[in-house]
Amino acid sequence: MHINKYDRAYTRRHFLKQASLGVLTTGVISPLWKAVADTGDISVAYPEELLSIENYSRGQLSTGNVIDAGNVHLVKDLLDPIQYTQIAQMGRVLRIIDTTTDIMKLNPWEYVEATLANAGKAMFSSDGNVVTNEGKPWIGGNPFPDPKNATEIFAGATLSWGRHDISVSAVKECDINDQGEIAYRYDSMWVELSPVGRIVVEPRPYWEGHEDKLRYQSVFFLSPNDVRGTSYLNIWHYDQNQFPDLYGYLPAFKRVRRFPTNQRFEPMIPGSTLYLSDAWAAGDPFLTWGNFRIVGRGPMLAAVSRSWNADNENWEGGTHGGPHGDTFWDTDVELVPEAIVVEAEPVKYPRAPVGKKRVWFDARTLLPLSMVSYDRRGEIYRSFDGAYSIYEKGDTLVLDGEHPLWSWTRVHAHDVQTNRVTRLEQVKEISSKYRTQVNEKGVYDKYLTRAALLRMGT
């Protein structure tokens, strides 16, 4: 007879005890990041019941099973409240796969290496920003892989969204109205460039002359024709007390104009439920939010490692659910052994429609898994949940330098108060011209200046 010393009750007590003591140490059996540094395998930090849905559910669910309205009650505590409603009432389903334990399949290889190499070198400056022990901008990887509080978690998530120095994503978007019909379809490109904390692209770790910037980020729309040329450029200051400079080109006005900060809580395009503030669940400078606090700990179901659709030439995924079978992406999820739930409030946005947001972070990588925001009355408002993957399946793979690419694959953004859903997916290419790529040079001049906005628009 096998006696499980660390059963479900034990781990629940472990997380509750830490919460009551105000302590945050990741891992249950042993410190998580010591295990990562020693072996690269997270399994030694967690008991069996947090590494297997079979053990966690006491045999009621197994790898390969589908979670639907008939059994979602078994995993209610492993989902955010909007995901639970989507499954219980809207026909969303999730297929369970086994838990990934190799840390190199949960983030970009070089990002993990930089996180390990630079551990212990980060601190907060007097104005609240993340700096090195010498007071310089951050040098790469997650500055706080073993966080001690909620602010450290959000700071790390904000400093590097996609965890690549440069990324260009070809994106297909569908916006679904309250009747469950696809009201809009868009093709766009999403571009991110980090001038600091660079770990692959030369010069490293800083791009000379741009050390005062954290991120250049743009999005431009290619179709349909009535929005073609619409584009936005976010220029982030390294100082997280400052609001980004937001510029946009709208074809109707035929000029680049500057937008006010509160545009971060409005859709970029008609029909969309996605805000700039939603990006990576950390779409604003982290010091413009506040009252960070940890409100929960425990396992979660999420798509973190194997959601790339290699079987489709353009990486496009299947859909299901809703009145017409196309409201949600087909999604494989796995048991994440430990998620940290953090709340934050938009303290420098007095006119924001959001009163607070709650974000579930994977304790192993501090990757945002899901976000639920609440309106000013405290009612559930909107959600943002992503799927991520290593771009490798059998003999098929996409390389990021010497290693398989890791990136996001699909996103749901759901406004539950209007019951509108936005679906986005990262595809291989759009219009046989614009392709997903990482760490390619020349991106700044091509996509990330006001002159580039004007050129793309016209």
N, C-alpha and C positions, 0 to 999 in steps of 0.2 A: 504494500500500500504506500502510495506517494503522499507525503504530508507537505503541503505548501505552506512554508513558514510565513511568506509575505503574501497573504491572501488579500482579497478585495477590501476587507475591513481594515487590514493593516495599512494599506496605502492611503485609504481615506483618512484614517486617524493621523497618518504622517502629515498629509497636506493641511488638515485642520489644525494640528498642533503648531505647525510652522506659522500658519496665519494668525493664531492666537498670540504667538510670541513676537509677531512682527518680523519674522526671519524669512529670508529668501535664499535657499541653497538648492540648486538644481540637482536632480538625481534623487534616488530613493535608497538604494542599497549602498551606493558609493557616490562621491562627487562626480557629476556628469563630465565636466571638462577635463578632469584628470583622466577619465576613461578615454575621452577623445584624443587627448595628447599621447596617451600610452599605446593605444591600439587602433584608434579610428573607428571603433565599434562601440555603439552606445548600449549594447545589450547588458554589459556588466554593471551598468548603473541602475538597472530597473529589474523588478521581479517579473516572473513569468506572466502573471496576470495582467501586466501592463504592456506586454509584447505580443499578445495573442488575443484576438477577439474571441476565440474558443474559450480560453481560460477566463477572460474578463466576463463573458456572458454565461459562464458555467455550462457551456455546451449548447446554449440556445441558438447561437449564431456561429457560422464557420466561414472561413475563407471561401469565396466563390458565391456566397449567399447574396441575395438582393434585399436591401432595406426598402420597404414600401409602406403604404398606409396600414397594412395588416400587422406589421411587426415593429414599426418605428418607436412604439412605446418602450421597447426593450433598450433603446439607445438614446432616449430623450436627453439624458445628461451628457451625451457625447456630441451634441449638436448645438448650434446657436438657436435662439427661439424662432428666427425667421426660417432657417433651414427646416426645423421641425414642422412648422406650418406648411411649408412648400410640399413636404412629403405627405403629411397627414391630410391635406385638403386640396392640393393642386396637382397631384399625380407625379411629383418628382420621385425618382428612385435613385439609389446609390448601390453600386456593386462593391463588395468587400474584397480586398486583396491583402496579402500578408504584410506585416510591418517591416519597413526598411530599417536596417540597423547600421549600415555603412554610411558614415557621415559624408563621405565624398560623393554620394549619390543624392544628397539633400541640399547641396549648394554648389556653386562653382568651385572647382578644385583649388584654383589660386586664391580665392577668397577665404577658404578654410585655412590654407597654409599661411596666409597673411594674418588671419585672426590668431592662430597659434604663435606665430613668430613675434607678434606685437602685443601679446597679452601682458597686462600690467603697465603699459606705457601711456595709458589715457587717464585724463583727469578733467574736471570742470574748472574753467577759468572763473574769475571773479564776476564776470557778466553772464555766466551760465553756459557758455559754449564749451564744446569738447575740444581739448587741445592735448598735445603730447606733454610729457613731464618737463620739456623745455619750453612750453608755452607756444608751440607752433601748431598750425592746422594738423588735423589727423592724417596719419600716414598710410592707412589701409587696413582692410578687414573690419571685423566688428570690434569697436573699442571696449565693449563690456560683455564678453561672451559668457561670463558668469555673473550676471547682474545682481546687485544688492537692493535695488529699488525700482519702482516703475519708471522714473525719469531716465535711468540708464537704458532701460529697454526701448523706450520711445526714441531716445537720442540715437541709438545704434540703427534703428529702423529708418530714421529720417536721413542719416548721413549717406547711405547708399541704398537706393531703392532696388534696382535690378541686380546689384552686386557684381556688375561688370563696369569697367572703366568707360566703355562706350557701347551703347546698344541701339540698334535700329530695328523696330518691330513692324512688320506688315500686319495690319489688323483688319479683320472683317467684323462688322457690328450689325446686329439686328435689334430694333427697338419694338417691343411688343406692347400694344395698348391694353386698356382695362377689359377689353372683350377677348383677349387672347390672340389677337391678330397681329401679324407683322406689319407695322405701320411705316417703318423706315428701314432702309438698308444703306450702310455706308462702308466705303473702303477708305482707310486712312493709314498714315504712318506715324508712329510714336518714337521719338528720338530722345536719348539721354546721354549726356557727356559729363564726366566728373573731372574737373581741373585739379582737384586735390585728392589725396588718399589713393592715388593711382598705383595699381599693383602689376599691370601687364604692359600697358601702352607707354612708350617713352614720350616725354621725360617723366621720370618717377621720383618721388611721390607727388611732385607738384608740377603743374604747367606754368612756366615762368611768365609773370605778368598777369596771371589770373588767380593768384593765391587767395584773393579776397572773395572769390566766388566758390560756392559749393557745387552748383549744378547748372548746366544749360539744358533745357528740356523744351521740345517743341512737338506739336501735333499738327498735321495738315491733312486735309480731306481731298480725295481724288475722285470720288463718285458718291452720289449721282451728279449730273451736270449742274443742277441748280445750286449745289454747294461746293462744287469743285473750285479749289483755290482758297477756301476758307482755312485759315491757319492761325495758330497761337504760339507764342514764344514766352516761356517762363525763364527769367534769369534770377537765380537764387544767390543771395549774399551768403558768405560763410557765416556771418553774424546772424544767428537764429532769432535775434530780437527784431530783425528787419523783415519787412514784407518783401516778397519777390517782385521784381519788375515784370509786369504782364503786358505783352503787346499782342495785337491781333491784326490780321488782314481779312476784311470782309469784302467779297467781290462787288457788292452793291455800292460800296463807298470808294473802291479803287485806291485805297491808301492804307498805310499802317497807322494804327492809333493805339494809344495807351489806355488800358482798362483799369478801373479802380479795384482795390483789393477785395471788396465784397463780391466780385465776380467769381470768386473761388467756390461759392455756394450756389451756383447756377449752372444749368447744362450748357455745354459748349456748342451744341447743335440741336435743332428741333427734334423732339421725340425722345431724346436721351434722358436717362435717369442718373447718368454719371457726372459727378462734379470733379473739378481739378482737385478739390480738397480730399477726394476719396483715394487718390492714387496711392497704391501700396499701403492703404490704411494710414498713411502718414504724409498726406499731400500738402501740408503746410509746415512752415518752420516750427520746430517743436517748442520753442520758447514763446510762440504766439498762442499756444495752448498751455494749460496748467492744471493744478489740482490733480496731478497724476496719482493714482493709487491702484494697488493690486486688490482685486475684488474676488478672485477665484483661482484655484489650482486644480488640476486633474487631467485625465486623459481626454482625447477628442478624436473624432473621425475627420480626416481631411485628405485631400489629394496633393501629396507632397513630392512624389518621385516618379510615377509611371503613368502620366496622363498624356503623353505625346502620341498622336495618332499617326504612326509611321506607315500604316497601311494605305493612307490616302496620299496621293502624290503631292497635294498642296497642304497636307497636314490638317485638313478640315475634319471636324468631329461631327458625330451624329447627335440628334436631339430627340426629346420625348417630353411628355407631360403637357398640361394645359389643354384648352379646348381643341387645339388642332395638332397636338403632338410635337410642338416645336418651341415650347417655352423654356426648356432647360437643356443644358448640355448633358450628354451621356458622361458619367463620371465614375471613376474607380477611386475609392477611398480606402485608407488604412488606419489602423489604430495608432495614433500619436500618443506615446506613453505619458507625456506631460505637456500640458498647455498652461500658460500663465495668462490670466485675464486681467487686462488693464483698462481702467476708465480714465478719461481726460475731458476737460471742458475748454471751449474756445474763449479763453479769457480776454483776448484782444480783438474779438469780433462781436461787438455789442449788437449788431444787426443780423447776425447769423441765424438761420432758421433752426440750427442744431443746438441743443442744450448740452449734450454730452455724447461721447461715443465710447463704446466698449469694444476692445480688440482682443482677440485670442491669438497669442503668439506661441509658436512651437518652441519649447524650452531648449531643444537641441541646437537650433539654428537662430532662434529669435526672429524667425520669418513670420509675418502676419498671415494667419490662416483665414480669418474671418473678422468682419467688423459689423456691428449693429449700432446705428445712431438713433438718438432720441430727440424729439422736438422740445421746444421750450416748456411745454406742459408736462414733460416727462413721459410722453407716449412713444412707443416704438415707431420709428419713422422709416428708416431705410437700411439696407444691408449691402455689403460688398464682400463676396467670397471668391477666392481665387483657386486655381489649380496649377500645379508646378510639375516639372518633370526633368529627368535626365533624358537627353535626346538620343537614346540608344535603345534598340529593340532587336535582339538577335544579332545578325550581321549588319543591320542597318543602323547607321549613326550619323550624327552631324558633329563635326569636330569644332572645339573651341581651343585653338592652338594644338596642344598635344593630347588633350583630354576631351571626352564627350561634353557637348554643350549642356548646361543646365539653365533653364529659364522658365518663365510663366507660359502657360498654354491657353487657359480659358478663364473667363471672369463672368460672374453674374452680379448685376446691380439691381436691386429690387426695392422700389418705393411701395411699401405696403399700404400707405394711406391712399394712394391712387390705384394701386395694384398694377403698376406698369413695371416691366422688366426689360433691362438692357443686357444683351448677351454679346460678349466680345471673345474673339479667338485670335491667337497669333498664328499666322499662316506663313507658308514658305515665300510666296510672292503675290504681288498685285499687279495686274496689267502687264505681266511679263517684263516689267521694268524695275519695279521697286521690290527689294528683297529684304527679308530678315537677315541681319548680320550683327556680329559683335566685334568690338575692338578693332574696327577698321578706321584708318586715318582719313582725313579730308572731310569728316562729317561736320565739323564746326562751320567751315565756310559754305558748305552745301546746304545746311539745314538750320543753323543756330544763330543767325544774326538777323537784324531787321531788314538788311538788304536781301537776305535769303527769303524772308517772308514775302517781300514784294515780288521777287523773281518767281517764287512758286505760285503766287497768286495770279500772276499775269501770264 
